[in-house]
Structure formats: C-alpha cells, structure tokens
Amino acid sequence: MRSKRQADMQDYLQVGVLTKPHGVRGAVKVFPTTDDRTRFKKGLTFYLKGKKETKTVKVENVQFFNQYVILKLDCFTTPEEAAPYQGCALLVDRENAVKLEEDEYFLADLEGMKVVTEEGIELGVVDRVMPTGANEVLIVRAFGGVFDGVEVPEGEEVLLPSIKECIKRIDPGEGRITVHIMPGLL
C-alpha cells in the first residue's frame, strides 16, 4: 500500500554507520542499523553520506566480525581516505530496501507521524525513534495537555516503547499512531 505521506518520507534509508577504518587497504568497520545483516553483499551499491557530500559506493568485499560488518568499498584504498567518514551513514534507496511484511514499518517512516491516545486525544508527533536492545522507543514531542491525570508540558519528550501493549495501531495512510498510555508511563 502506498501512503499519502510517500512524498514526505525519506528517499533513502540508513543501513549502517561507518565506525572506523579496518586494515591497511581502506576497508571500513560498519555497525549495521538494519535487522538483516546479510543485505551487505559483494557488488551491491550503497550511498555514503559524508559530511559535505553523498557519494555512490560499491562493495568489493564483505566480512562479518561479531556485531560488525567489514566492508571494502571501491572509494577507499587507504585507511587515511576512510578516516574522515567515521560516523557517517551508509544508505540504500527505497527501491533496494528490504521488502516489509504486513505490519512492519521502516523506523524513518514513523518520524513525523501524529500520536493519538485510544481515547482520541492528540499526544504529539514522533520526533525520532531510538533503537534499544529489546525494542525501539518512540520519542514523541508532546503537544501539551493532561493525560491520565498527569500534565505533560508542550514540547516535552514522551518515551513510548514500541511494544504491542503500548502501540495499538499504525496507520501510514493517515500519518497516525494510536497508543495506549500504560500506567506509570508518563
């Protein structure tokens, strides 16, 4: 299903972050930010978002090491060439993103969605999504108001765990997430 918000969504999705050079031939250690580490394959093209520009890069070699992926990209031949890209994002365009199952969403697509309680009260807007070890956490910028007897000031960050007891429905077509405010959450 294509959402009305398609034009607002990011054209690229982050799949990893370069942590540091690895070895003497310009390979880089990448921390994957995708659930599917096997998506890193020899011959694939990614986009490297540098501090000043975004460039197209091709994977020449792949190794898996603990939670990291070691990539030899065609744009680096020395560690010195790779060093300025520490902390930079490795991206993929939507056409080459993994296919989602029903009720799965890209975290980037949740950003900017309105968050509404089961009672229909507007809580705020998803500012960003924070991955944690167990589950993601939606960081919602509150509109302000009283929820379950608790006053939440405008602009305050409300942290909502992305678990079925809290997130009741995601409607990309409406740009809306319906939530249950669990006791003690606010």
Backbone hydrogen bonds in HBPLUS format (Angstrom, degrees):
<---DONOR---> <-ACCEPTOR-->    atom                        ^
c    i                          cat <-CA-CA->   ^        H-A-AA   ^      H-
h    n   atom  resd res      DA  || num        DHA   H-A  angle D-A-AA Bond
n    s   type  num  typ     dist DA aas  dist angle  dist       angle   num
A0006-GLN N   A0003-SER O   3.13 MM   3  5.34 160.5  2.17 111.1 112.9     1
A0008-ASP N   A0005-ARG O   2.77 MM   3  5.18 133.9  1.98 112.4 126.4     2
A0009-MET N   A0005-ARG O   3.12 MM   4  6.36 129.4  2.39 150.1 164.0     3
A0009-MET N   A0006-GLN O   3.18 MM   3  5.22 142.1  2.33  99.4 110.0     4
A0094-ARG N   A0011-ASP O   3.27 MM  83  6.11 142.9  2.41 165.5 159.2     5
A0013-LEU N   A0092-VAL O   2.84 MM  79  5.42 165.5  1.86 160.4 163.8     6
A0092-VAL N   A0013-LEU O   2.91 MM  79  5.42 146.8  2.02 144.5 154.9     7
A0015-VAL N   A0090-LEU O   2.85 MM  75  5.84 174.6  1.85 163.6 164.5     8
A0033-THR N   A0015-VAL O   2.84 MM  18  4.87 163.3  1.87 108.1 113.7     9
A0090-LEU N   A0016-GLY O   2.79 MM  74  5.01 167.0  1.81 143.4 141.5    10
A0017-VAL N   A0031-PHE O   2.93 MM  14  5.24 145.7  2.04 134.0 144.7    11
A0031-PHE N   A0017-VAL O   2.84 MM  14  5.24 166.3  1.86 155.5 153.6    12
A0018-LEU N   A0088-CYS O   2.96 MM  70  5.60 161.7  2.00 165.4 165.7    13
A0087-GLY N   A0018-LEU O   2.61 MM  69  5.27 163.6  1.63 154.5 156.7    14
A0019-THR N   A0029-LYS O   2.74 MM  10  5.56 173.5  1.74 160.4 162.5    15
A0029-LYS N   A0020-LYS O   2.80 MM   9  5.50 174.3  1.80 170.1 171.5    16
A0022-HIS N   A0027-ALA O   2.75 MM   5  5.12 158.2  1.80 135.2 131.9    17
A0028-VAL N   A0071-LEU O   2.79 MM  43  5.39 160.0  1.83 152.6 157.9    18
A0071-LEU N   A0028-VAL O   2.89 MM  43  5.39 159.5  1.93 161.6 162.0    19
A0030-VAL N   A0069-VAL O   2.77 MM  39  5.12 155.8  1.83 149.3 157.7    20
A0069-VAL N   A0030-VAL O   2.92 MM  39  5.12 157.7  1.97 147.2 154.4    21
A0039-ARG N   A0036-ASP O   3.14 MM   3  5.81 165.4  2.16 118.4 121.5    22
A0040-PHE N   A0037-ARG O   3.33 MM   3  6.25 176.2  2.33 123.5 124.4    23
A0044-LEU N   A0041-LYS O   3.23 MM   3  5.84 166.2  2.25 134.4 136.3    24
A0043-GLY N   A0059-VAL O   2.76 MM  16  5.14 168.6  1.77 140.2 143.7    25
A0059-VAL N   A0044-LEU O   2.93 MM  15  5.54 161.8  1.97 160.8 166.8    26
A0046-PHE N   A0057-VAL O   2.87 MM  11  5.38 161.9  1.90 155.9 162.1    27
A0057-VAL N   A0046-PHE O   2.90 MM  11  5.38 171.0  1.91 146.5 148.8    28
A0047-TYR N   A0091-LEU O   2.93 MM  44  4.88 158.5  1.98 134.3 137.9    29
A0091-LEU N   A0047-TYR O   2.68 MM  44  4.88 171.6  1.68 155.2 158.1    30
A0048-LEU N   A0055-LYS O   2.78 MM   7  5.29 168.6  1.79 160.9 162.0    31
A0055-LYS N   A0048-LEU O   2.94 MM   7  5.29 156.9  1.99 143.0 144.6    32
A0049-LYS N   A0089-ALA O   2.95 MM  40  5.38 163.9  1.97 160.6 164.4    33
A0050-GLY N   A0053-GLU O   2.68 MM   3  5.12 138.0  1.85 153.9 159.1    34
A0074-ASP N   A0058-LYS O   2.92 MM  16  5.51 153.0  1.99 154.8 163.6    35
A0060-GLU N   A0072-LYS O   2.68 MM  12  5.34 167.5  1.69 171.8 175.3    36
A0072-LYS N   A0061-ASN O   3.00 MM  11  4.99 163.7  2.02 141.1 142.0    37
A0063-GLN N   A0070-ILE O   2.92 MM   7  4.98 141.1  2.08 143.0 151.5    38
A0070-ILE N   A0063-GLN O   2.70 MM   7  4.98 164.9  1.73 151.8 155.9    39
A0065-PHE N   A0068-TYR O   3.00 MM   3  5.18 166.8  2.02 135.6 139.6    40
A0068-TYR N   A0065-PHE O   2.79 MM   3  5.18 148.6  1.88 143.3 141.6    41
A0076-PHE N   A0073-LEU O   3.39 MM   3  6.02 169.4  2.40 120.2 122.6    42
A0081-GLU N   A0078-THR O   3.23 MM   3  5.39 130.8  2.48  99.1 110.7    43
A0082-ALA N   A0078-THR O   3.38 MM   4  6.72 148.7  2.49 142.4 150.5    44
A0083-ALA N   A0079-PRO O   2.90 MM   4  6.01 145.6  2.02 152.2 161.1    45
A0085-TYR N   A0082-ALA O   2.94 MM   3  5.65 158.6  1.99 127.1 134.1    46
A0086-GLN N   A0083-ALA O   3.20 MM   3  5.71 162.5  2.23 125.2 123.8    47
A0088-CYS N   A0085-TYR O   3.03 MM   3  5.33 157.4  2.08 134.6 133.8    48
A0096-ASN N   A0093-ASP O   3.00 MM   3  5.59 140.8  2.16 115.1 125.1    49
A0097-ALA N   A0094-ARG O   3.16 MM   3  4.96 166.6  2.18 103.0 106.3    50
A0104-GLU N   A0101-GLU O   3.15 MM   3  5.46 135.1  2.36 139.1 131.8    51
A0109-ASP N   A0106-PHE O   2.92 MM   3  5.38 138.8  2.09 110.6 122.1    52
A0110-LEU N   A0107-LEU O   3.06 MM   3  5.41 148.6  2.16 108.2 117.4    53
A0113-MET N   A0110-LEU O   3.11 MM   3  5.62 162.2  2.14 134.2 135.4    54
A0112-GLY N   A0126-VAL O   2.75 MM  14  5.11 166.6  1.77 141.7 146.5    55
A0126-VAL N   A0113-MET O   2.93 MM  13  5.53 163.3  1.96 157.1 160.9    56
A0114-LYS N   A0175-GLY O   2.91 MM  61  6.20 156.4  1.97 154.5 146.9    57
A0177-ILE N   A0114-LYS O   2.75 MM  63  6.14 152.0  1.83 162.6 171.0    58
A0115-VAL N   A0124-GLY O   2.73 MM   9  5.30 169.9  1.74 153.5 151.8    59
A0123-LEU N   A0115-VAL O   2.81 MM   8  5.54 151.7  1.89 146.0 155.0    60
A0124-GLY N   A0115-VAL O   3.35 MM   9  5.30 160.2  2.40 135.6 138.7    61
A0116-VAL N   A0177-ILE O   2.83 MM  61  6.13 165.6  1.85 163.5 167.4    62
A0179-VAL N   A0116-VAL O   2.83 MM  63  6.17 154.5  1.89 153.1 160.8    63
A0117-THR N   A0121-ILE O   2.83 MM   4  5.24 166.8  1.85 147.3 149.4    64
A0120-GLY N   A0117-THR O   2.84 MM   3  5.21 162.2  1.87 115.3 120.0    65
A0118-GLU N   A0179-VAL O   2.98 MM  61  5.87 119.2  2.36 167.2 162.3    66
A0143-PHE N   A0123-LEU O   2.84 MM  20  5.88 159.6  1.88 138.5 140.5    67
A0125-VAL N   A0141-ARG O   3.10 MM  16  5.38 153.6  2.17 135.6 139.6    68
A0141-ARG N   A0125-VAL O   2.80 MM  16  5.38 159.4  1.84 163.4 157.5    69
A0127-ASP N   A0139-ILE O   2.72 MM  12  5.67 156.2  1.77 155.7 163.6    70
A0128-ARG N   A0139-ILE O   3.39 MM  11  5.42 156.5  2.45 137.8 143.7    71
A0139-ILE N   A0128-ARG O   2.92 MM  11  5.42 168.1  1.93 169.2 167.5    72
A0130-MET N   A0137-VAL O   2.85 MM   7  5.11 171.3  1.85 153.9 154.1    73
A0137-VAL N   A0130-MET O   2.84 MM   7  5.11 147.0  1.95 135.6 146.7    74
A0162-SER N   A0136-GLU O   2.81 MM  26  5.33 162.7  1.84 159.4 153.8    75
A0138-LEU N   A0160-LEU O   2.75 MM  22  5.04 157.8  1.80 160.0 153.1    76
A0160-LEU N   A0138-LEU O   2.89 MM  22  5.04 167.7  1.90 150.2 154.4    77
A0140-VAL N   A0158-VAL O   2.83 MM  18  5.01 177.2  1.83 155.0 154.1    78
A0158-VAL N   A0140-VAL O   2.79 MM  18  5.01 159.9  1.83 146.8 153.9    79
A0142-ALA N   A0156-GLU O   2.90 MM  14  5.38 179.2  1.90 159.9 160.0    80
A0155-GLY N   A0142-ALA O   2.80 MM  13  5.04 175.0  1.81 144.0 142.6    81
A0145-GLY N   A0152-VAL O   2.93 MM   7  5.42 141.4  2.09 143.7 153.1    82
A0152-VAL N   A0145-GLY O   2.71 MM   7  5.42 172.4  1.72 171.1 173.4    83
A0147-PHE N   A0150-VAL O   2.84 MM   3  5.19 163.8  1.86 146.8 145.2    84
A0150-VAL N   A0147-PHE O   2.89 MM   3  5.19 162.2  1.92 115.0 121.0    85
A0156-GLU N   A0153-PRO O   3.19 MM   3  5.66 163.3  2.22 130.5 133.1    86
A0163-ILE N   A0161-PRO O   2.88 MM   2  5.57 131.9  2.11 105.7  91.1    87
A0166-CYS N   A0163-ILE O   2.94 MM   3  5.53 149.8  2.03 117.8 126.6    88
A0167-ILE N   A0163-ILE O   2.85 MM   4  5.87 165.9  1.87 170.0 170.6    89
A0180-HIS N   A0166-CYS O   2.73 MM  14  4.79 157.0  1.78 142.3 150.1    90
A0168-LYS N   A0178-THR O   2.86 MM  10  5.51 143.5  1.99 144.4 154.4    91
A0169-ARG N   A0178-THR O   3.21 MM   9  5.05 155.8  2.28 137.2 136.4    92
A0178-THR N   A0169-ARG O   2.78 MM   9  5.05 161.1  1.82 150.3 156.6    93
A0171-ASP N   A0176-ARG O   2.81 MM   5  5.26 171.1  1.81 175.6 175.1    94
A0174-GLU N   A0171-ASP O   3.14 MM   3  5.51 133.4  2.37 107.0 118.3    95
A0175-GLY N   A0171-ASP O   2.88 MM   4  5.94 120.0  2.24 140.4 157.8    96
A0176-ARG N   A0171-ASP O   3.10 MM   5  5.26 168.1  2.12 138.3 140.7    97
A0185-LEU N   A0182-MET O   3.04 MM   3  5.53 160.0  2.08 141.4 141.7    98
